[in-house]
Amino acid sequence: MDVRRTLKALSDVNLFKTSITIAKLLYFRLTWTRRNLDYLPAGLGPKFIRARDVAGLIPDGATLTIGGFAATGRASIFYWALRDAFERTGHPRNLTVIGACPQGGRGKTPGMIEELDAPGIITRYIVGHGETAKALLQLADDGQLELHTMSQGTLAFLIEAQARGLASIETMIGMGTFLDPAVGEGSAVSPGAQDSFIKIKDGKLQYHIPPIDRALFLAPYADQEGNIYFKDAALILDYKDAAAAARLNGGKVIVSVSKIIPKDSSQITMPADTIDAIVVNPRNEQVGGIFQTEFMPYFTAGSSEVDHEAVNLMRLINTFIEITPYRGKVVDILARLCADMFVKTTRPGAIVNIGIGIGEEVARMLYESGLYKDIIFTSEGGAYGGLPASGVYFGAAISPQRILTTAEMFHLYEEKLQTSVLGFLQVDSAGNVNVSHRGPKIIDFVGPGGFTDIVEYAQTIIFVGNWMDNARYEFKNGQVRIKKTGTPKFVDQVDQITFNARKALQSGKKVFYVTSVGVLQLTEKGLALIQIMPGMDIKKDILGTCRAQIIIPQHPVPEVAPEIVSGKRFELKFGKKGLS
């Protein structure tokens, strides 16, 4: 644990409330493998079943969705129930699982989709972001699982389409990227995935997924009749669309709730006649480590003001459990530089999306400057307004105005997304970006997540990241110098195209790359250096430490402002003179 960061975080919170929250998290951590597959409250009707009985409703070869976004709404009780049944009986088996959002724990967290890593349970996995499901990636590497991928928004639209009786969709999403069969392998990731769920049709990409047989997800509450309530939920994702699709396909909808509440007709989200079975599990989580029965109200919809105490508490929790890494001075500078670029290129009132990683620090700066009041933060998980939650709570938001379904959010992006701040793994001479591929093995697979959809819709895209991996810098007299070089992230050609620069230019997008050596802009001729970090030598520190072709203007390149480097007297304000 970083003691200084923890002490700083402690100074900004109510110690009594914080102590209670920390105690709850510690209790959860000590008991997070606890489960009761036979729990069933007395006096409920036949629609209510034990978790253990869920497996009997899922036939071999079924296609199912199991909802969740990382640690928010994760369906641990379903994963454990299916694994238990398989170990006892060998069934259900040969399942196809569709998961738009990341649901793995990198082998470190129980109760994630990796509980289904016994060979034979899942034999086909269609996922938007799969990096965290390391055990399933290993199965694919071993030839025991067929792995497919497509973007989160596209998967959400496909589930929505099935709910309307449509078998496929056509879209420009993914054109010119590795998802495009003319460029890459389509949806297929593993060698055993011979067929792709993506085809080229009439100048667009046609996507489809297998018909959904079973929709499994968490909801906060049910009443005794079996009506489902999503009040007090942090996210609702694609649950309603998946349920409608399963029912239309002649399948079943199985929901796990945290408790039974009195009927309230005005609050019902899904009526009982749309639900086939309900499991009651008091240990269901609202967000990571927080039981739904003890939900945090600042993650729920309906707020008009961001709860500042909640923001500080979230930071403390992420620091305490070491989810948020110590990012250091370089990231501080990158965050200030990126935030400065943001206010120069984004209009007040804009709908924006901020990605994970350094993007979280950019959101923090916009919050601390008060400018968050002048923009609308959103998350691909469906949170609209408020402040994007970070770390273990990524995908949710603090004090959201409302919670949309995943498909609803991506429809909103299609119409109104102005600016997005995103990270990168690689950038090449053409300006293409790779975020989906870390290495040659399937275990290195990441997936596009919502990235491919977001870069298609955003008018302005700001990529932010280190110039090199594992480089070291020194800071002296307001200058930044490279002390030790690392692995270049700017290369001649990316290993996989997740963002197609040529297509972006043709669409009229403004694209910037904020790095630890300066800022580049995408132009018709390639990557042009438009700002340089003070202390950097163009020939030695930029051209000499990358493999990409960089356009250097004939006139002197403007230096990054001293206040951005030092943080002293740094101020963010819309309408600053600069890029537009």
Helices and strands as residue ranges (DSSP letters): H 3-10, H 15-31, E 48-49, G 51-57, E 63-66, H 76-89, E 95-99, G 113-116, E 122-127, H 134-141, E 146-149, H 152-163, E 168-171, E 198-201, E 204-208, E 214-222, E 228-229, H 239-248, E 252-260, G 265-267, G 272-274, E 277-280, E 285-287, E 290-291, G 292-294, G 297-299, H 308-320, H 328-345, E 351-354, H 358-368, G 371-374, E 376-378, E 383-384, E 387-388, G 391-393, E 397-398, E 402-403, H 406-416, E 417-422, E 426-428, E 433-434, G 442-444, H 451-457, E 460-464, E 468-469, E 472-476, E 479-484, E 487-488, E 490-491, H 501-506, E 510-515, E 518-523, E 526-532, I 538-542, G 543-545, E 550-551, H 562-566
